[in-house]
Amino acid sequence: MPRFIGRPARVECASGGTTPTALAWNGTVVHIVEILSEWQDFGFGGTHPSARTWRTRRHRNYYKVLCDDGHTYDIYLDRGSPRRQWHVYRQVD
């Protein structure tokens, strides 16, 4: 059963790109062994049709990653935020 984490993270990426290679949050550092899947989310934050505007649209790159701690995580890069913040979304194993 997935375990929600929902924490900002520091992510190291392959040189010159956005492919994650390691992540750190709450004093924990893990290296990514394998990227199992990746997808993009361009959905809306609001559920009511009148709330669906360009301001409420999400721009996220998600990755399901297997890490050297033996766990699998869903992480994402929020490209819509001014600082392009990474998050550990959940542990899925």
KAGIDA-V279874 format. One record per pair of residues at least 24 apart in sequence whose ideal C-beta (glycine too) atoms are under 8 Angstrom apart, sorted by the first residue. I is the first residue (numbers start at 0). GAP is how many residues later the second one is. D is the distance in Angstrom with one decimal. If there is no record, write none. Layout:
I;GAP;D
I;GAP;D
This chain:
1;72;7.9
1;88;4.8
1;89;6.7
1;90;4.9
2;87;6.1
2;88;4.4
3;85;7.7
3;86;5.1
4;68;7.5
4;83;4.7
4;84;6.6
4;85;5.6
4;86;6.1
5;81;6.9
5;82;7.5
5;83;6.5
5;84;7.5
6;80;6.6
6;81;5.2
7;77;5.8
7;78;7.0
7;79;5.7
8;66;6.6
8;77;4.8
8;78;6.0
8;79;4.8
9;76;7.1
10;64;7.0
10;66;7.6
10;75;4.1
17;43;6.5
17;59;6.0
19;43;5.9
19;45;6.6
19;55;6.5
19;66;7.6
22;42;7.8
22;44;7.6
22;50;7.6
22;52;6.2
22;63;7.2
22;65;6.5
24;63;5.3
27;41;8.0
29;37;4.1
29;38;5.8
29;39;4.8
29;41;7.7
30;36;6.5
30;37;4.6
31;33;4.7
31;34;7.2
31;35;5.7
31;36;7.8
32;32;7.9
32;33;4.9
32;34;6.2
32;35;5.5
33;31;7.1
33;32;4.5
34;28;5.6
34;29;7.4
34;30;5.6
35;28;4.4
35;29;6.6
35;30;5.9
35;36;6.8
36;26;7.4
36;27;4.6
37;24;6.5
37;25;4.9
37;26;7.4
40;35;7.5
61;27;7.4
63;28;6.8
